[in-house]
Amino acid sequence: MAWRGVIHGALILNVVVMGALSPRHRVQQKIARNTDVMDSKKHKVDLQYRQVSPNTDEGNMKSATKQAEVLESENVANGITLRNAETKWYLTHIQLFTTSPIMVLVYLVTFFVNVAYGASITHMYNQIVLSGYSETKGALALSLLGVGSLLGRIFHGIPIDAKIMLPSTLYMVTLIAAAVITFVNPLANNYPGYVVSATGIGVTSGILFPLLYTIMRRNVGTLQLSTAVGMELLVDGLGIMVGGYLAGATQQLSGNYSLSFYLVGSTYALAVCFFLPVLLVERRVKTWTHITTAKTEDGTRL
């Protein structure tokens, strides 16, 4: 089983490489620009005094004195700029929750979803093998989970583009479906049942994960989206880590995976409860936007 951790770690390292290759932070860019400007000013001062008193001790002394003054003033300016930039960066992250307090619920939902998903992908193979089926069949079922996830990611946008339902509505429906599938999973005492369960968990996860970014954009806009996504990725990792250990500990205590998947279903149910206010807020905003548009088209001034 150790190779799974190695492969998982190798995949996560790709994220580290992407972060290392990404553009420098704006604070660092501003400091670099200020440093370049300071060097340019020092060079101009040096040329100015050397033209007035070339190759003399007086010219060298005046140039060095003026450079020191410029350096001191620029250091003070850079310190203030750096503190202001860092304060602005910090406040941007805090303002995410003041301007969009609903994001607290979104992150809680994300955590519960990843707990359930992490428990499923970590222990479904073991569940099938311990039920008496071969390792090949266990691996095949886990592969179908991946196929289901791919299908969910490809086709989840169809009902949204067709305006059949809002993204939040589809997210809620998918959460309920995931809860039902995982609650029914312990009742599937045969291989076809495990295959259906694995595929269902894959499809629901393939819908939930990409759809979350659409929901975040609708709640925070584009200016704070990068901050929101960064925090969401942190919550993702925490949820998957907790889910795997929680399901494993439950299996060790009970001796089977029935209680573990009941726990997974309960986690999805908690996600449904915490996402309900998000759904109601989005529907309210959608309704108000529709009313405002209708009144504007009728020539009514609000």
Summary of the structure (lengths in Angstrom):
residues: 302
radius of gyration: 28.4
end to end distance: 63.9
largest distance: 95.3
contacts: 920
relative contact order: 0.11
helix: 88%
strand: 0%
